[in-house]
């Protein structure tokens, strides 16, 4: 079997783009991978084109060789755009291999370890604050709307949700200074007023969701360790699932973790085991977030098994399409150390159609697919028709 063509897609996902690869072979098998990034979509697909001379005419079933060929070409620029492009291709190659053998991808890695996986409702309230008209859901104009959304999460059977710092209003807005803003917003400080708002916002969500639905708050890159410690200590009475903090300083993150009883989750922005290892050694997090469309499948599993050796559980980062959900679900199906898996419930109305239909979530659980490959196929005609135009910035900045 030989690789004959690689096609990329940059798809309009409402307020951000999704990116995909389709790797085609001379035996008629096409594999699909997701490599979505909301900020540099055409940089990523351009990098895929740079890898094509290494790949066209080569054996797609020798996935590790193809990975290391790409890694060595890009090794002076590890991580970032290059890593995402490599991941998108590698994920498509595993799809090809599994389809050629007639098995799910997780079977190639000794799975399954489970028949279903618990998921949490991510960007809960955040997506409605930013894009409720596109999604077709109620806005977040008041704390009463926050309380009602908490009730909705509980009534739909989810046992956990994650939100960002949201300010209800008309329009509502989210706190996003870690990704951009005016003068003074680089300082990552916190004010007494913002602390009071966070306490009220999370408390209202808890009132609606009830005692058996855990809440996670994602702080992204918005705060220095001092501010993050203050927020975590404030939230200790709410029995949080976790506070999520992005920080490129393992000792600083460890300071936060050791200052609070609130569990700390981090890692969604890291690439490869080398970047995770200092955080493991510093005992800087309680749960390890891994972005499969940014790391690829085999490297994600390497990271997860290294986490297991430190007695840490993982929580795949999944802010993208249903293809990415399958990437993360298959990863969970090969692991003994999963905390929970992310999924966005509020999303663009064409999300289901892009990969062949809705996913069935019952009581907050997503069942493993049993068909070959990832279990979903990219609707290429739709992906071409819903093209994200170059130069169009994301509608909001936090992930």
C-alpha positions as CSV (number, residue, x, y, z in Angstrom):
1,X,0.0,0.0,0.0
2,X,1.3,3.5,-0.9
3,X,0.2,7.0,0.0
4,X,-1.0,8.7,-3.2
5,X,-2.5,12.0,-2.0
6,X,-2.9,14.2,1.1
7,X,-5.8,16.7,1.1
8,X,-6.4,19.3,3.9
9,X,-9.6,21.1,4.9
10,X,-10.1,24.2,6.9
11,X,-13.7,24.2,8.0
12,X,-15.9,27.0,9.4
13,X,-17.0,26.0,12.9
14,X,-18.9,29.2,13.6
15,X,-16.5,31.2,15.7
16,X,-13.3,29.2,15.1
17,X,-11.9,27.0,12.4
18,X,-11.4,23.2,12.4
19,X,-8.6,21.6,10.3
20,X,-8.5,18.0,8.9
21,X,-6.3,15.8,6.8
22,X,-7.4,13.1,4.4
23,X,-4.6,10.7,3.5
24,X,-5.4,8.6,0.4
25,X,-3.9,5.3,-0.7
26,X,-3.6,3.3,-3.9
27,X,-5.8,0.6,-2.4
28,X,-8.8,3.0,-2.0
29,X,-8.5,3.5,1.7
30,X,-8.7,7.1,3.0
31,X,-7.7,7.9,6.6
32,X,-8.8,11.1,8.4
33,X,-7.1,13.1,11.2
34,X,-8.0,16.3,13.0
35,X,-5.4,19.0,13.8
36,X,-7.6,21.9,14.8
37,X,-6.2,25.3,15.9
38,X,-8.3,28.4,16.1
39,X,-5.5,30.8,15.5
40,X,-3.2,29.5,12.8
41,X,-5.3,27.3,10.6
42,X,-3.6,28.0,7.3
43,X,-0.1,27.8,8.8
44,X,-0.9,24.2,9.9
45,X,-2.3,23.1,6.5
46,X,0.6,24.7,4.8
47,X,3.0,22.7,7.0
48,X,1.2,19.5,5.9
49,X,2.1,20.4,2.3
50,X,5.7,20.8,3.4
51,X,5.6,17.1,4.6
52,X,4.2,15.7,1.3
53,X,7.5,15.0,-0.4
54,X,8.4,12.7,2.5
55,X,5.0,10.9,2.4
56,X,3.8,10.5,-1.2
57,X,4.7,7.0,-2.4
58,X,5.6,5.7,1.1
59,X,3.9,3.0,3.1
60,X,1.1,4.4,5.3
61,X,1.1,1.2,7.5
62,X,4.6,2.0,8.8
63,X,3.1,4.7,11.0
64,X,6.1,5.1,13.4
65,X,8.6,5.4,10.5
66,X,6.3,8.1,8.9
67,X,6.1,9.9,12.2
68,X,9.9,10.0,12.7
69,X,10.5,11.0,9.1
70,X,8.3,14.1,9.8
71,X,9.7,14.7,13.2
72,X,13.2,14.8,12.0
73,X,12.4,17.2,9.2
74,X,10.8,19.6,11.7
75,X,13.0,18.9,14.7
76,X,14.6,22.3,14.8
77,X,11.1,23.7,15.3
78,X,9.5,21.2,17.7
79,X,6.0,21.8,18.9
80,X,3.5,24.4,17.7
81,X,2.3,24.4,14.1
82,X,4.7,21.6,13.1
83,X,3.6,19.3,15.8
84,X,-0.1,19.8,14.9
85,X,0.5,19.1,11.3
86,X,2.4,15.9,12.2
87,X,-0.4,14.9,14.5
88,X,-3.1,15.4,11.8
89,X,-1.2,13.1,9.4
90,X,-0.3,10.5,12.0
91,X,-3.9,10.3,13.2
92,X,-5.0,9.7,9.5
93,X,-2.4,7.0,9.2
94,X,-3.7,5.1,12.2
95,X,-7.2,5.3,10.6
96,X,-5.8,3.7,7.4
97,X,-4.1,1.0,9.3
98,X,-7.1,0.1,11.4
99,X,-9.4,0.2,8.4
100,X,-7.0,-2.1,6.4
101,X,-7.2,-4.6,9.3
102,X,-11.0,-4.2,9.9
103,X,-10.6,-3.1,13.5
104,X,-11.1,0.0,15.6
105,X,-7.9,2.1,16.2
106,X,-8.0,1.2,19.9
107,X,-7.5,-2.4,19.0
108,X,-4.1,-1.6,17.6
109,X,-3.0,-0.5,21.1
110,X,-4.4,-3.4,23.1
111,X,-7.8,-2.0,23.9
112,X,-10.5,-1.7,24.9
113,X,-10.0,-1.1,28.6
114,X,-13.7,0.1,28.8
115,X,-16.9,0.0,26.9
116,X,-17.9,3.6,27.6
117,X,-16.3,6.8,28.8
118,X,-17.7,9.5,31.1
119,X,-17.6,12.9,29.5
120,X,-18.2,16.4,30.9
121,X,-20.0,19.3,29.3
122,X,-17.2,21.8,28.4
123,X,-17.4,25.5,27.7
124,X,-20.7,25.4,29.6
125,X,-22.0,28.9,29.5
126,X,-18.9,30.2,27.8
127,X,-20.1,29.2,24.3
128,X,-23.6,30.7,25.0
129,X,-22.0,33.9,26.1
130,X,-20.0,34.1,22.9
131,X,-22.2,32.7,20.2
132,X,-25.7,31.7,21.4
133,X,-27.3,32.9,18.2
134,X,-25.1,30.6,16.0
135,X,-25.7,27.7,18.4
136,X,-29.4,28.3,18.7
137,X,-29.6,28.2,22.5
138,X,-30.7,30.8,25.2
139,X,-28.3,33.6,26.0
140,X,-26.6,34.2,29.3
141,X,-28.0,37.5,30.3
142,X,-28.3,37.0,34.0
143,X,-27.3,34.8,36.9
144,X,-30.7,33.2,36.6
145,X,-29.7,32.0,33.2
146,X,-26.5,30.5,34.7
147,X,-28.6,28.7,37.3
148,X,-31.0,27.4,34.6
149,X,-28.0,26.1,32.6
150,X,-26.8,24.2,35.6
151,X,-30.2,22.6,35.9
152,X,-30.1,21.7,32.2
153,X,-26.7,20.0,32.7
154,X,-28.0,17.9,35.6
155,X,-31.3,17.1,33.8
156,X,-29.5,15.8,30.8
157,X,-27.5,13.3,32.9
158,X,-24.1,14.9,33.0
159,X,-22.2,14.6,36.2
160,X,-19.6,17.3,35.5
161,X,-19.3,20.6,33.6
162,X,-16.5,23.0,32.8
163,X,-16.9,26.8,32.4
164,X,-14.7,29.9,31.9
165,X,-15.1,33.2,33.7
166,X,-18.3,34.5,32.2
167,X,-20.0,37.9,32.8
168,X,-23.7,37.6,32.1
169,X,-25.2,40.5,30.2
170,X,-26.6,41.7,27.0
171,X,-24.3,40.8,25.4
172,X,-22.5,38.5,27.8
173,X,-18.7,38.3,27.7
174,X,-15.9,36.1,28.9
175,X,-12.6,37.0,30.6
176,X,-9.8,36.4,28.1
177,X,-6.8,38.7,28.9
178,X,-4.4,35.8,28.6
179,X,-5.0,35.7,24.9
180,X,-5.3,39.4,24.1
181,X,-6.5,42.8,25.3
182,X,-5.6,46.4,25.9
183,X,-2.8,48.1,27.9
184,X,-2.3,46.6,31.3
185,X,-4.0,43.3,30.5
186,X,-0.6,41.4,30.3
187,X,-0.1,41.7,34.0
188,X,-2.3,38.7,35.0
189,X,-3.4,40.2,38.2
190,X,-6.8,39.8,39.9
191,X,-9.0,42.4,41.7
192,X,-11.3,41.9,44.7
193,X,-14.2,42.6,42.4
194,X,-13.2,39.8,40.1
195,X,-12.7,37.4,43.0
196,X,-16.2,38.2,44.2
197,X,-17.7,37.7,40.7
198,X,-16.0,34.3,40.4
199,X,-17.4,33.2,43.7
200,X,-20.9,34.3,42.8
201,X,-20.7,32.8,39.3
202,X,-19.5,29.4,40.4
203,X,-21.9,29.4,43.4
204,X,-24.9,30.1,41.1
205,X,-23.9,27.3,38.7
206,X,-23.6,25.0,41.8
207,X,-27.1,26.0,42.9
208,X,-28.5,25.0,39.6
209,X,-26.5,21.8,38.9
210,X,-26.9,20.5,42.4
211,X,-24.5,18.6,44.8
212,X,-23.8,15.6,42.5
213,X,-22.6,17.6,39.4
214,X,-19.0,18.7,39.8
215,X,-17.8,22.0,38.3
216,X,-14.4,22.8,36.7
217,X,-13.2,26.3,36.1
218,X,-10.8,27.0,33.3
219,X,-8.4,29.9,34.0
220,X,-6.4,29.4,30.8
221,X,-3.3,31.7,30.8
222,X,-5.1,34.6,32.5
223,X,-3.3,34.7,35.9
224,X,0.1,34.6,37.6
225,X,0.5,32.0,40.3
226,X,-0.4,34.4,43.1
227,X,-3.8,35.2,41.5
228,X,-4.4,31.6,40.7
229,X,-3.8,30.6,44.3
230,X,-6.3,33.3,45.5
231,X,-8.9,31.9,43.1
232,X,-8.4,28.3,44.1
233,X,-8.5,29.1,47.8
234,X,-11.8,31.0,47.3
235,X,-13.3,28.0,45.5
236,X,-12.4,25.3,48.1
237,X,-16.0,25.2,49.6
238,X,-17.5,24.3,46.2
239,X,-16.1,20.8,45.9
240,X,-14.6,21.6,42.5
241,X,-13.8,18.9,40.0
242,X,-10.7,21.0,39.3
243,X,-9.4,24.4,38.4
244,X,-7.6,24.4,35.1
245,X,-4.4,26.5,34.7
246,X,-2.1,26.9,31.7
247,X,1.4,27.9,32.7
248,X,4.8,27.3,31.2
249,X,6.5,27.1,34.6
250,X,6.3,23.8,36.4
251,X,7.5,25.2,39.8
252,X,5.0,28.1,39.6
253,X,2.2,25.7,38.9
254,X,3.4,23.4,41.7
255,X,3.2,26.4,44.0
256,X,-0.5,26.8,43.2
257,X,-1.2,23.0,43.6
258,X,0.4,22.8,47.0
259,X,-1.4,25.9,48.3
260,X,-5.0,24.5,47.9
261,X,-7.2,21.5,48.3
262,X,-8.8,22.2,44.9
263,X,-7.5,19.7,42.3
264,X,-5.3,21.3,39.6
265,X,-5.5,20.2,35.9
266,X,-3.0,21.4,33.2
267,X,-1.2,20.4,30.1
268,X,-3.5,21.0,27.1
269,X,-0.8,23.2,25.4
270,X,2.1,20.8,25.8
271,X,3.7,18.8,23.0
272,X,5.4,15.4,23.6
273,X,6.7,13.7,26.7
274,X,9.7,16.1,27.1
275,X,7.4,19.0,27.8
276,X,5.2,17.1,30.3
277,X,8.0,15.4,32.2
278,X,9.2,18.5,34.3
279,X,5.6,19.0,35.5
280,X,5.3,15.3,36.5
281,X,8.6,15.6,38.4
282,X,7.5,18.7,40.2
283,X,4.1,17.1,41.1
284,X,2.6,20.2,39.5
285,X,-0.8,18.9,38.6
286,X,-3.4,16.4,39.8
287,X,-4.9,15.6,36.4
288,X,-3.0,15.6,33.1
289,X,-4.7,17.2,30.0
290,X,-3.6,15.9,26.6
291,X,-4.6,17.3,23.3
292,X,-4.6,14.4,20.9
293,X,-5.0,16.5,17.7
294,X,-1.9,18.4,18.7
295,X,0.2,15.4,19.8
296,X,-1.0,12.5,17.7
297,X,-2.2,9.2,19.0
298,X,1.0,7.3,19.8
299,X,2.6,10.2,21.5
300,X,-0.6,11.0,23.5
301,X,-0.5,7.4,24.7
302,X,3.2,7.7,25.7
303,X,2.3,10.8,27.7
304,X,-0.6,9.1,29.4
305,X,1.4,6.0,30.4
306,X,4.1,8.2,31.7
307,X,1.5,10.0,33.8
308,X,0.3,6.6,35.1
309,X,3.8,5.9,36.3
310,X,3.5,9.0,38.5
311,X,0.0,7.9,39.7
312,X,-1.7,10.6,37.7
313,X,-4.9,10.3,35.7
314,X,-5.4,12.0,32.3
315,X,-8.3,14.1,30.9
316,X,-8.1,14.4,27.1
317,X,-8.6,18.0,25.8
318,X,-11.3,18.0,23.2
319,X,-12.6,21.3,22.0
320,X,-13.2,20.3,18.4
321,X,-15.3,18.2,16.0
322,X,-16.7,14.7,16.5
323,X,-13.6,13.3,14.7
324,X,-11.4,14.7,17.6
325,X,-13.9,13.2,20.0
326,X,-13.2,9.8,18.5
327,X,-9.5,10.4,18.7
328,X,-9.8,11.1,22.4
329,X,-12.3,8.3,23.0
330,X,-10.0,5.7,21.4
331,X,-7.2,7.0,23.5
332,X,-9.3,6.5,26.7
333,X,-10.1,3.0,25.5
334,X,-6.4,2.0,25.6
335,X,-5.6,3.5,29.1
336,X,-5.9,2.4,32.7
337,X,-5.8,6.0,34.1
338,X,-8.5,8.3,32.8
339,X,-10.2,10.9,35.0
340,X,-12.9,12.1,32.6
341,X,-13.1,13.3,28.9
342,X,-14.0,16.7,27.6
343,X,-16.7,17.3,25.0
344,X,-18.6,20.5,23.8
345,X,-22.4,20.1,23.8
346,X,-23.3,23.6,22.7
347,X,-21.9,23.9,19.2
348,X,-22.6,24.8,15.6
349,X,-25.7,23.1,14.2
350,X,-23.7,21.5,11.4
351,X,-21.3,19.7,13.7
352,X,-23.1,16.4,13.6
353,X,-23.5,16.4,9.8
354,X,-19.8,17.0,9.3
355,X,-18.9,13.5,10.5
356,X,-22.0,11.5,9.7
357,X,-24.5,12.1,12.5
358,X,-24.8,12.8,16.2
359,X,-23.0,11.0,18.9
360,X,-25.1,9.2,21.5
361,X,-24.4,10.3,25.0
362,X,-26.5,8.6,27.8
363,X,-26.2,9.6,31.4
364,X,-23.0,11.5,30.7
365,X,-21.4,8.4,29.1
366,X,-20.2,8.0,25.5
367,X,-20.0,4.4,24.2
368,X,-17.0,3.2,22.2
369,X,-17.5,2.6,18.5
370,X,-17.0,-0.9,17.2
371,X,-16.5,-0.2,13.5
372,X,-13.1,0.0,11.9
373,X,-10.9,3.1,12.1
374,X,-12.1,6.0,14.2
375,X,-15.7,5.1,13.7
376,X,-16.6,8.3,11.9
377,X,-15.9,9.6,8.4
378,X,-15.3,13.2,7.4
379,X,-18.0,14.6,5.0
380,X,-15.6,16.0,2.5
381,X,-18.2,17.7,0.3
382,X,-19.5,19.6,3.3
383,X,-16.0,20.3,4.6
384,X,-15.2,21.9,1.2
385,X,-18.4,23.8,1.1
386,X,-18.0,25.3,4.6
387,X,-14.5,26.6,4.1
388,X,-13.0,29.0,6.7
389,X,-11.8,32.0,4.7
390,X,-8.1,32.9,5.2
391,X,-7.4,36.0,7.3
392,X,-10.6,35.7,9.3
393,X,-9.7,35.8,12.9
394,X,-11.4,33.7,15.6
395,X,-14.6,35.1,17.1
396,X,-13.1,34.8,20.6
397,X,-9.7,33.9,21.9
398,X,-9.9,31.5,24.8
399,X,-9.9,27.7,24.3
